[in-house]
Amino acid sequence: MTQPNETQILWRVLRNCEGRYSIARVTHLIPEGWTPVGADAPRTICMDRIAELWTDMRPLSVQEAVA
């Protein structure tokens, strides 16, 4: 059995209600409280997308309390 190339494995970016991001393989169920963001892609592209989107590491509740 051959292993898939890393670029062949698709991942999805997930975001929760506190504005935190994660990735999960498309073969895994999306956990409760998380929402997909954008299209499925190889891991490196998903990580780049998170780097662009998640510029403030504080949870949304903290960001809103400070604002």
Backbone hydrogen bonds, N-H to C=O, Kabsch-Sander energy under -0.5 kcal/mol:
donor,donor_aa,acceptor,acceptor_aa,energy
8,Q,5,N,-2.2
9,I,5,N,-0.8
9,I,6,E,-0.6
11,W,41,A,-3.2
12,R,24,A,-2.4
13,V,37,V,-0.6
14,L,22,S,-3.2
15,R,35,T,-2.2
16,N,20,R,-2.1
17,C,33,G,-0.7
19,G,16,N,-2.0
22,S,14,L,-2.0
24,A,12,R,-1.8
26,V,10,L,-2.1
28,H,25,R,-1.9
34,W,31,P,-1.8
35,T,15,R,-2.5
37,V,13,V,-2.6
41,A,11,W,-2.3
45,I,42,P,-0.5
46,C,42,P,-2.0
47,M,43,R,-2.7
48,D,44,T,-2.0
49,R,45,I,-2.3
50,I,46,C,-2.2
51,A,47,M,-2.2
52,E,48,D,-1.7
53,L,49,R,-2.3
54,W,50,I,-3.2
55,T,53,L,-1.3
57,M,55,T,-0.5
60,L,18,E,-2.2
62,V,59,P,-0.7
63,Q,59,P,-2.3
64,E,60,L,-2.8
65,A,61,S,-1.7
66,V,62,V,-2.2
67,A,63,Q,-1.7
